Each structure stands twice: as structure tokens, then as C-alpha cells.
Amino acid sequence: DTPPFGKDRRHAQEPCGVLMARFFGSSLAGLGEGGVFVLGAATHGNAGQLAVDLLMAAASAAGSLERVGCVESPLLLPMAAVDQLPGDSEPELCMPFEVHRIRESSVVLLQQRSPVVEGKAAEFAGLLTAWVQETSPGATLLVLCSASLEGLEDEELSSTRLFAAMPPSQARPPPAALAALAGAVRGAVQLPMSAEGRLGKAVGASMVRALVASAAAQGAGVAVLGRFAGEGDNRPDAMQLAGLLLESGVLPGVELSTPAPQPRS
């Protein structure tokens, strides 16, 4: 069996605070330093999760996607389903938190299909951030998410809908792919990287706030890209998020097979 991540990841007084990885024949051992981990966070509207599904499908169609394993934790609500990506000979089992790698790159796709147990977001975020840094020192976690327009009092955000929070310029130099992404999202509302500031109030999602806070506490790299989603079909929102990553070269050699529809204004 694969041991818990890190040397101090098992909490004697909270046995549910364990995060484990299981790899299917291959692993992330050769990823190297400065990787980019793209997380589709389970948030309102699910645009982040849908965006990662689109990235996975596009990478699979290009022959670039490698399914390497999953993250297991009692801090995630259980779920199971089946799905079939382009190029798959048969459907695959979907699990609460999947790990995929883009071949010949330092990019990892993390698909969070199941929410974190209520009240455990900070603990899970801390464990996940630590694992990312242990797997690829100096890595950046890029969180794709969506947030609710309901009750939003920020006029700039409610009219633009697209928002981004990138690492401050005085932080460690970001990977080239993220530097290109920062240029591609200049039309988005740029928010300071703070779990308690304008970003935290805007996203509302405890998981996103917890990831930003844990990255700050551990000195890890993190970036957030999201859309404010309304009621109904949020696929155009997901297409915009995925399209921005592909247009800026975050996933080298991968492109969407169909033009992205315009999200609702």
C-alpha cells in the first residue's frame, strides 16, 4: 500500500486527517521541480470541474493524457461513477479526486469530483498543499473555480464575471505557462491574493479560501482563475476557463476540438 503523504501527515488525535495517493502503474516521481497542478475545485456552479473535464477530454483526444492515480481521504465525501474520454477503449471508474498528467510536461490535472466534508476544508487544503510541494518542489497550484452571483455587491465583479488572482510579482518567478496565462486574463478583474480580502469575499467557497490560506502558511505557489456563474447551463463558463488555459499554452500541444461559446454577460 502507498503510505500517507509526507512524514507528519497522520494525525494521532484525528485519524480522519489522512491523505493518500494510489498510482495505477505509473507515478509523478519524474515530474521534477516547478510543476503546475491545475485543480478543478468543487464550488458553486461547478465551472472549475467542468473546465478540467474539458481539458482532460482535449488532452485525451490529443493522446497527451496519462491517468496516473487518485487521492484518497476520509475528508472527501464518497462517490463513484463511470466516464469514457476520447481515445478510451472502454469507460473508466471515476473517483472523488483523480490525478492525471499531461505527457512530456510538468502539468498535472487534479479533478475534484466530490466536496470536502463540512468543516474540514482547512485540514484537507493543508494536506493537499503539502503533497503538491512534496511531489514537485516549487510547484504552483492553479485553482479553477466558479462563484455565485447571488448577493454579490461588488459592481465590477458582477459586470465582468471573470476574475483572477495571480502570485504577487515579488513572489518566486512563476512557471512560464502561468506567466503567459497572467497576460491572457488581463481582461479579468485582478484580485489581491488574500483568503480574507476581496478574493475571499468574492468566491465564498471555503475550499478556495482554505487553499489560498494554506499556500500562504506554507510559502507555496497558488493562483486562482474563476467565473461568476448564474443559474442554468454553466458550460460556456467552463469553456472560457479551459480556453484561457489552452490559449496561453498551459497545456502544451492541446487544443479544444470546438470553438468555445461566449459565456453569458
N, C-alpha and C positions, 0 to 999 in steps of 0.2 A: 504493500500500500504506500501511496505517496504521503510523506509526513506533513504535518501542518507547516505553512509557510513561516520562515524565519525561526529564530531560536526562542523568542519570547512571545509567540502568538497564542499560546494556550493559557487561558486564564483559569487558575485553580478554583476561584470563587464563582466564576461564571462559565461553566463548561460549554454553554452555547456559543461563546465567543471564539469559535474556531473557524478558520478559513482554509480550505484545502483545494488543491488542484489535482485533476486526473487528466493524464495525457493519453491520446489514442495513437500510440506508435511513434509519434514524434513529439518534440517539446519546443520550448522557447530558449533552449540552452545557448544557441548560437546567435541570439538576437543582437548582442553587443550593447554598447552604451548609447544613450541619447535617442531611444526609440520613441515612437508616437503611438499611444494607446488611445484609440477612438472608442468612447463609451456611449452607447445609446441608453440614456438614463430613463428609468420608468417614472414619467412625470405626466402632468395633465395633458391630454390630447395625444400623447404617445408619438409625437412627431420625431423625437430623437430616436426611438426604437424603430419606427418605420424608415427613417433615413439610413440606419445601419442595415436594415433588411435590404434596402435598395443597393447599398454599397456591396453587401455580400453577394447579391444576385449578379451585379455587374462584374464583380471580380471573378465569380464562378464562371460566368459566360466567357470571360477572357482567359480562363484557365489559370488564374493567378491566386485563387483562394485555397488555403490549406486549413482544414479543420483540425486543430491540434488538441482540444480538450475542453474542459469545463471547470468552473469554480463551484465548489460545494460548501454550503454553510447553513447551519440551522437558523441563521439570521435572515435567510431568504425564504419567502413563502413557497411551498412546494407546488410544482406544476409539471406537466408533461404533455407533449403534442408531437405531431409529425409534420414535416415540411419537405419539399423537394426543390432544390435550387437548380438553375440551368446547368446542365452538364452532369447532374447526378443520375446514376442509373436507377436508383430507387429512393423512396423517401427516407429521410434521416430523423432520428429522435431529437426533438427539441427539449432543452433543459432550462432551468431557471437562469443560468448565467453561462453563456458559451464563449469560448476563446477561439478566434480564427486569426490566421496570419496571412499577410499578402506576401507571396513568394518573392525572393530576391529583393527584399526591402526590410526596413526596420519598423514597419507599420503593423500593429495588431488591432483587430476589431473585437471589442467586447460587447456582446449583446445581452443586456439585462432584460429578460422576459418576465421576470416576477419581481414584485415590490419587496422591499425590506420590511421585516417585522416592525410593527409600530413601536416607536420609541428606541429603535436600535440603529438608526441611520448613522449617528456619530461613530458608533463602535464599528459598524461594517465599513464605513468610509475610511476610518483609520487603518483597518486591516488591509483594505484594497490598495490604499495609497502606499503602504509599506511594501506590499507584494510587488507592485509596479516598479518601485525603486530598487528592490532586491533583484528583480528579473532583468532590469535594464537601468543601471545607474545613470542618473541624469535625464531620465525619460520625462516626457510631458504627457499628462492625461488630458485629452481633449474631450470635453463633455458636450454631447449634443442633447438638447432638451427642448421642451415647449412649456409654456405657462399660460394661465387663464387670463383672459381679458376682463373677466368679471371683477368689479371692484377696483380696477386699476385706475389710479388718479394721476398718473404720470402722462401728461398730454403728448409729450414727444414720443414715448414708448408706444402709446396706444395708436398713434398715427403711423409710425414707421413699422412696428411689429417685429422687425428683425433686430436682435441685439447681440452684442459680443463683449466678452471680457478677456483680454489678452494679457500675458505676463508683462509687468512693467519693464520699461526699457533698461532699468538698472539691474534687472534680474539676469540670470545666466542667459547667454545667447540662445534663442530658440532654434530648433531644427529648421533647416532651410524651407521645408514644406510648410511649417507653421508661419514662417516669415512671409511666405507667398500668400497664405490664407489671410493674414492680417491685412495685406494690401487689397485682397479681393472683397473684404467685408467693410470697406470704408464707408459704404452707404448705410451701414447698420449704426444703431445708437451704441456708442462705446461707453461701457460702464467700468468704473474702478473695480479692481479685483478685491472685493471685500464681502465676506459672508454676512456681515451685519449692516452694510451700507445699502446703496441704491440697488445693487445686484441682488442681494438677499431679499429685499423687499419686493423686487420685481418678480423673481422666479417663484417665490413662495414655497417651492419644493424643498422639503427638509433634506433630501438626499443630495441635491446640488449644493445647498448651503454647507452641508456636512463635508462634502468633498473639497470645497474651497477652503474651509476651515482646517481640515486635516492636512491639506497641502501646505498651508501657511505654517502650521505647527511643526511639520516635518521638513520644511525647507524644500519641498518638491515642486516641480513644474506643473501648472494646471492652466487650462484655457476653457472658456465656455462659449458656445455658439447656440443660439436658440431663436424660436419664433413664438409670438403670442398667438395662440390658436383659439378660434371660436368654436361654436357648436357645429356638428356635421362632419363633412369629409375633410380630413386634415392631410390627405395625400399630397396636395400641392405644397403644403408647408414642408413636408418631409423631402419632397423633390428639390425644393430650393436649398435646404440644408445639405443634402447629398451632392447637389450640383455644384455648390460653392467649394466643397472639398475636392471634387474631381477637377473642376476648372483651375484650381490653384496647384494641382499636382500633388496633393497629399497622398493619394493612392496612385503611384506611377504606373502608366500603361493601362489604366482602367477608365472606361467612359460609360455613361448611361446609353442604353440602346435606343431610347426615345427622347425627344425634346422634353424638357421639364415644363409643365404647365405653370402659368403665372399664379402665385398664391393670392388669396383674397386680400384686398387692401382694407 
